[in-house]
């Protein structure tokens, strides 16, 4: 067995990796949070950040910033102190809170996409539940003085000397709960992916059936208006997959850190070998990089990217409302369900659908009804088109509401 004096340089290197990567993570999280705060203060960009998973990720990002700061403090402390135990507790409580917030994002994705549950209603339960679980799991260990100076690895971590006692506390207050969250995230992502695959197959079969039916029967505009509503699971598939990255990354990081922590705790002080410290370096690297990874996930979130694009275009004097779907201009030009243009003796009716759901004929089309009048057949056609436009407007609003809840 090697003595601690012989491995202190390795321990120092491990602490430096843990500390400096944590400092980088704290800075990354802070920069992203400042950017989000600026966008929230602007009325033009705030609506684009209105999504349940983004707000949950924001809570997780704040937690990760505190986690990174506590990591850096614990990494650079070199002797037993009150701050040593307190910093380790902050590391643990923020880690548990973030893990359960990521689980909340995963379960919310399943509830909204698969079961049709309102994400806004469930949002507060994810946050409150994550906070309660994090405190209930970590406070007993902190009260029992299990967090503090680690005599085995000469760093702030688990204070117990006996490997069996350390392992019991680690299993009861960290590992089992993190493992439970990881399993839940995995199940939720699997169910959502299976649901998306089934919807994609069903949607393709429906389109093929509609195409065959349309080719053998002549359809009028009035009958075409009674088609099925679009599948939002298909329409927002890319965003759903992107949101699933939050729990997916949590699964990978938690899985690696849990395996390494359990191995090191089981080894105890009787096996201070270079391979053990290689694993220690890996664990410290994972703990240090975790905040930076979550900062990158938040910075690349579609909601934040759209808000940034709107803000930049606004500063440049470019109206981005059309491209960001705050106003959708939909013009029906007499196409049938196959996309083929039908013959028509009169110009099509253009309808502008505003963000609040109101619709009105485009200015260029208004003189038509005044100057030429509308016969009975034309009136029926216009009524059918208006009903179609009204349904499209409702589908646009429903789609926006669906996106805001995932």
For each residue, the residues with C-beta under 8 A, 3 or more apart:
1: 270 271 272
2: 6 7 272 273
3: 6 7 272
4: 7 8 11 154 272
5: 8
6: 2 3
7: 2 3 4 10 11 272 277
8: 4 5 11 12 154
9: 12 13
10: 7 13 14 274 277 280 281
11: 4 7 8 14 15 153 154 155 277 280
12: 8 9 15 16
13: 9 10 16 17 281
14: 10 11 17 18 153 155 277 280 281 284
15: 11 12 18 19 75 76 155 284
16: 12 13 19 20 75
17: 13 14 20 21 281 284 285 288
18: 14 15 21 22 71 74 75 284 285 287 288
19: 15 16 22 23 71 72 75 76 288
20: 16 17 23 24 288
21: 17 18 24 25 284 285 287 288 289 292
22: 18 19 25 26 68 69 71 72 75 287 288 291
23: 19 20 26 27 68 72
24: 20 21 27 28 288 292
25: 21 22 28 29 64 65 67 68 71 288 289 290 291 292 295
26: 22 23 29 30 65 68 69 72 291
27: 23 24 30 31
28: 24 25 31 32 291 292 295 296
29: 25 26 32 33 61 62 64 65 68 291 292 294 295
30: 26 27 33 34 65
31: 27 28 34 35 295
32: 28 29 35 36 61 295 298 299
33: 29 30 36 37 58 61 62 65
34: 30 31 37 38
35: 31 32 38 39 299 304 308
36: 32 33 39 40 49 58 298 304
37: 33 34 40 41
38: 34 35 41 42
39: 35 36 42 45 46 48 49 304 307 308 311
40: 36 37 45 46 49
41: 37 38 46
42: 38 39 45 46 311
43: 46
44: 310 311 314
45: 39 40 42 48 49 307 308 310 311 314
46: 39 40 41 42 43 49 50 307
47: 50 326
48: 39 45 303 306 307 310 324
49: 36 39 40 45 46 54 55 303 304 307
50: 46 47 54 303 404
51: 54 55 303 403 404 405 406
52: 55 56 108 112 119 120 122 123 404 405 406
53: 56 57 105 108 109 119 243 246 406
54: 49 50 51 57 58 301 303 304
55: 49 51 52 58 59 123
56: 52 53 59 60 101 104 105 108 123 126 127
57: 53 54 60 61 101 105 246 294 297 298 301
58: 33 36 54 55 61 62 298
59: 55 56 62 63 101 127 130
60: 56 57 63 64 97 98 101 102 246 294
61: 29 32 33 57 58 64 65 294 295 298
62: 29 33 58 59 65 66
63: 59 60 66 67 94 97 98 101
64: 25 29 60 61 67 68 94 98 290 291 294 295
65: 25 26 29 30 33 61 62 68 69 291
66: 62 63 69 70 90 94
67: 25 63 64 70 71 90 91 94 95 98 290 291
68: 22 23 25 26 29 64 65 71 72 288 291
69: 22 26 65 66 72 73 90
70: 66 67 73 74 87 88 90 91 94
71: 18 19 22 25 67 68 74 75 87 91 287 288 291
72: 19 22 23 26 68 69 75 76
73: 69 70 76 77 83 87
74: 18 70 71 77 84 87 88 91 155 156 157
75: 15 16 18 19 22 71 72 155 156 284 288
76: 15 19 72 73
77: 73 74 81 83 84 87 156
78:
79: 84 149
80: 84 148 149
81: 77 84 85 149
82: 85 86
83: 73 77 86 87
84: 74 77 79 80 81 87 88 148 149 156
85: 81 82 88 89 142 145 147 148 149 156 159
86: 82 83 89 90 147
87: 70 71 73 74 77 83 84 90 91 156
88: 70 74 84 85 91 92 147 148 156 157 158
89: 85 86 92 93 138 141 142 147
90: 66 67 69 70 86 87 93 94
91: 67 70 71 74 87 88 94 95 287
92: 88 89 95 96 137 138 141 142 147 173 174
93: 89 90 96 97 134 135 138
94: 63 64 66 67 70 90 91 97 98 134
95: 67 91 92 98 99 174 178
96: 92 93 99 100 133 134 137 138 174 177 178
97: 60 63 93 94 100 101 130 131 133 134
98: 60 63 64 67 94 95 101 102 250 294
99: 95 96 102 103 177 178 181 182 250 254
100: 96 97 103 104 126 129 130 133 134 181
101: 56 57 59 60 63 97 98 104 105 126 127 130
102: 60 98 99 105 106 181 185 246 247 249 250
103: 99 100 106 107 130 181 184 185 188 247 250
104: 56 100 101 107 108 126 127 129 130
105: 53 56 57 101 102 108 109 126 243 246 247
106: 102 103 109 110 184 185 188 189 192 244 246 247
107: 103 104 110 111 126 184 188
108: 52 53 56 104 105 111 112 119 122 123 126 406
109: 53 105 106 112 113 188 189 192 240 243 244 247 406
110: 106 107 113 114 115 188 191 192
111: 107 108 114 115 117 119 122
112: 52 108 109 115 116 117 118 119 402 405 406
113: 109 110 192 195 196 233 240 406
114: 110 111 191 192 195
115: 110 111 112
116: 112
117: 111 112 121 122
118: 112 121 122 405
119: 52 53 108 111 112 122 123 404 405 406
120: 52 123 404 405
121: 117 118
122: 52 108 111 117 118 119 125 126
123: 52 55 56 108 119 120 126 127
124: 127 128
125: 122 128 129
126: 56 100 101 104 105 107 108 122 123 129 130
127: 56 59 101 104 123 124 130 131
128: 124 125 131 132
129: 100 104 125 126 132 133
130: 59 97 100 101 103 104 126 127 133 134
131: 97 127 128 134 135
132: 128 129 135 136
133: 96 97 100 129 130 136 137 177
134: 93 94 96 97 100 130 131 137 138
135: 93 131 132 138 139
136: 132 133 139 140
137: 92 96 133 134 140 141 173 174 177
138: 89 92 93 96 134 135 141 142 173 174
139: 135 136 142 143
140: 136 137 143 144 173
141: 89 92 137 138 144 146 147 169 172 173
142: 85 89 92 138 139 145 146 147
143: 139 140
144: 140 141 169
145: 85 142 148 159
146: 141 142 158 159 160 169 173
147: 85 86 88 89 92 141 142 156 157 158 159
148: 80 84 85 88 145 156 159
149: 79 80 81 84 85 155 156 159
150: 153 154 155 156 157 158 159
151: 154 159 161 269
152: 161 268 269 272
153: 11 14 150 157 280
154: 4 8 11 150 151
155: 11 14 15 74 75 149 150
156: 74 75 77 84 85 87 88 147 148 149 150
157: 74 88 147 150 153
158: 88 146 147 150 166 169 170 265
159: 85 145 146 147 148 149 150 151
160: 146 165 166 169
161: 151 152 165 166 269
162: 165 166 268
163: 166 167 265 266 267 268 269 270
164: 167 168
165: 160 161 162 168 169
166: 158 160 161 162 163 169 170 265 268
167: 163 164 170 171 262 265 266
168: 164 165 171 172
169: 141 144 146 158 160 165 166 172 173
170: 158 166 167 173 174 175 261 262 265
171: 167 168 174 175 176 262
172: 141 168 169 176
173: 92 137 138 140 141 146 169 170 177
174: 92 95 96 137 138 170 171 177 178 261
175: 170 171 178 179 258 261 262
176: 171 172 179 180
177: 96 99 133 137 173 174 180 181
178: 95 96 99 174 175 181 182 254 258
179: 175 176 182 183 254 258
180: 176 177 183 184
181: 99 100 102 103 177 178 184 185 250 254
182: 99 178 179 185 186 250 251 254 255 258
183: 179 180 186 187
184: 103 106 107 180 181 187 188
185: 102 103 106 181 182 188 189 247 248 250 251
186: 182 183 189 190 251
187: 183 184 190 191
188: 103 106 107 109 110 184 185 191 192 247
189: 106 109 185 186 192 193 244 247 248 251
190: 186 187 193 194
191: 110 114 187 188 194 195
192: 106 109 110 113 114 188 189 195 196 240 244
193: 189 190 196 197 244
194: 190 191 197 198
195: 113 114 191 192 198 199 233
196: 113 192 193 199 200 233 234 237 240 241
197: 193 194 200 201
198: 194 195 201 202
199: 195 196 202 203 231 233 234
200: 196 197 203 204 234 237
201: 197 198 204 205
202: 198 199 205 206
203: 199 200 206 207 231 234
204: 200 201 207 208
205: 201 202 208 209
206: 202 203 209 210 228
207: 203 204 210 211
208: 204 205 211 212
209: 205 206 212 213
210: 206 207 213 214 227 337
211: 207 208 214 215 338
212: 208 209 215 216
213: 209 210 216 217
214: 210 211 217 219 336 337 338
215: 211 212 338
216: 212 213
217: 213 214
218:
219: 214 223 224 336 337
220: 223 224
221: 224 225 334 336 342 381 384 385 388
222: 225 380 381 384
223: 219 220 226
224: 219 220 221 227 336 337 388
225: 221 222 384 387 388 391
226: 223
227: 210 224 337
228: 206
229: 395 398
230: 234 235 395 399
231: 199 203 234 235
232: 235 236 398 399 402 403
233: 113 195 196 199 236 237 240
234: 196 199 200 203 230 231 237
235: 230 231 232 399
236: 232 233 239 240 399 402 403 406
237: 196 200 233 234 240 241
238: 241 242 302
239: 236 242 243 302 403 406
240: 109 113 192 196 233 236 237 243 244 406
241: 196 237 238 244 245
242: 238 239 245 301 302
243: 53 105 109 239 240 246 406
244: 106 109 189 192 193 240 241 247 248
245: 241 242 248 249 297
246: 53 57 60 102 105 106 243 249 250 297
247: 102 103 105 106 109 185 188 189 244 250 251
248: 185 189 244 245 251 252
249: 102 245 246 252 253 293 294 297
250: 98 99 102 103 181 182 185 246 247 253 254
251: 182 185 186 189 247 248 254 255
252: 248 249 255 256
253: 249 250 256 257 286 290 293
254: 99 178 179 181 182 250 251 257 258
255: 182 251 252 258 259
256: 252 253 259 260 282 286
257: 253 254 260 261 283 286 287
258: 175 178 179 182 254 255 261 262
259: 255 256 262 263
260: 256 257 263 264 279 282 283 286
261: 170 174 175 257 258 264 265 283
262: 167 170 171 175 258 259 265 266
263: 259 260 266 267 279
264: 260 261 267 276 279 280 283
265: 158 163 166 167 170 261 262 268
266: 163 167 262 263
267: 163 263 264 270 271 276
268: 152 162 163 166 265 271
269: 151 152 161 163 272
270: 1 163 267
271: 1 267 268 276
272: 1 2 3 4 7 152 269 276 277
273: 2 276 277
274: 10 277 278
275: 278 279
276: 264 267 271 272 273 279 280
277: 7 10 11 14 272 273 274 280 281
278: 274 275 281 282
279: 260 263 264 275 276 282 283
280: 10 11 14 153 264 276 277 283 284
281: 10 13 14 17 277 278 284 285
282: 256 260 278 279 285 286
283: 257 260 261 264 279 280 286 287
284: 14 15 17 18 21 75 280 281 287 288
285: 17 18 21 281 282 288 289
286: 253 256 257 260 282 283 289 290
287: 18 21 22 71 91 257 283 284 290
288: 17 18 19 20 21 22 24 25 68 71 75 284 285 291 292
289: 21 25 285 286 292 293
290: 25 64 67 253 286 287 293 294
291: 22 25 26 28 29 64 65 67 68 71 288 294 295
292: 21 24 25 28 29 288 289 295 296
293: 249 253 289 290 296 297
294: 29 57 60 61 64 98 249 290 291 297 298
295: 25 28 29 31 32 61 64 291 292 298 299
296: 28 292 293 299 300
297: 57 245 246 249 293 294 300 301
298: 32 36 57 58 61 294 295 301 304
299: 32 35 295 296 304
300: 296 297 304 305
301: 54 57 242 297 298 304 305
302: 238 239 242 305 306
303: 48 49 50 51 54 306 307
304: 35 36 39 49 54 298 299 300 301 307 308
305: 300 301 302 308 309
306: 48 302 303 309 310 324
307: 39 45 46 48 49 303 304 310 311
308: 35 39 45 304 305 311 312
309: 305 306 312 313 320 324
310: 44 45 48 306 307 313 314 320 324
311: 39 42 44 45 307 308 314 315
312: 308 309 315 316
313: 309 310 316 318 319 320
314: 44 45 310 311 317 318 320
315: 311 312
316: 312 313
317: 314
318: 313 314
319: 313 322
320: 309 310 313 314 323 324
321: 324 326 327
322: 319 327 329
323: 320
324: 48 306 309 310 320 321
325: 328 396 400
326: 47 321 355
327: 321 322 352 353 354 355
328: 325 353 396
329: 322 350 352 353
330: 351 352 353 389 392
331: 348 350 351 362
332: 335 348 349 350 351 385 388 389
333: 341 348
334: 221 341 342 344 348
335: 332 339 340 341 342
336: 214 219 221 224 339 340 342
337: 210 214 219 224 227
338: 211 214 215
339: 335 336
340: 335 336
341: 333 334 335
342: 221 334 335 336
343:
344: 334 348
345:
346: 368 378
347: 365 368
348: 331 332 333 334 344
349: 332 361 365 382 385 386
350: 329 331 332 361 362 364 365
351: 330 331 332 359 360 361 362 385 386 389
352: 327 329 330 359 360 361 362
353: 327 328 329 330 357 358 359 389 392 393 396
354: 327 357 358 359
355: 326 327
356:
357: 353 354 393 394 397
358: 353 354
359: 351 352 353 354 386 389 390 393
360: 351 352
361: 349 350 351 352 365 366
362: 331 350 351 352 365 366
363: 366
364: 350 367
365: 347 349 350 361 362 368 369
366: 361 362 363 369 370
367: 364 370 371
368: 346 347 365 371 372
369: 365 366 372 373 374 382
370: 366 367
371: 367 368
372: 368 369
373: 369
374: 369 378 379 382
375: 378 379
376: 379 380
377: 380 381
378: 346 374 375 381 382
379: 374 375 376 382 383
380: 222 376 377 383 384
381: 221 222 377 378 384 385
382: 349 369 374 378 379 385 386
383: 379 380 386 387
384: 221 222 225 380 381 387 388
385: 221 332 349 351 381 382 388 389
386: 349 351 359 382 383 389 390
387: 225 383 384 390 391
388: 221 224 225 332 384 385 391 392
389: 330 332 351 353 359 385 386 392 393
390: 359 386 387 393 394
391: 225 387 388 394 395
392: 330 353 388 389 395 396
393: 353 357 359 389 390 396 397
394: 357 390 391 397 398
395: 229 230 391 392 398 399
396: 325 328 353 392 393 399 400
397: 357 393 394 400 401
398: 229 232 394 395 401 402
399: 230 232 235 236 395 396 402 403
400: 325 396 397 403 404
401: 397 398 404 405
402: 112 232 236 398 399 405 406
403: 51 232 236 239 399 400 406
404: 50 51 52 119 120 400 401
405: 51 52 112 118 119 120 401 402
406: 51 52 53 108 109 112 113 119 236 239 240 243 402 403
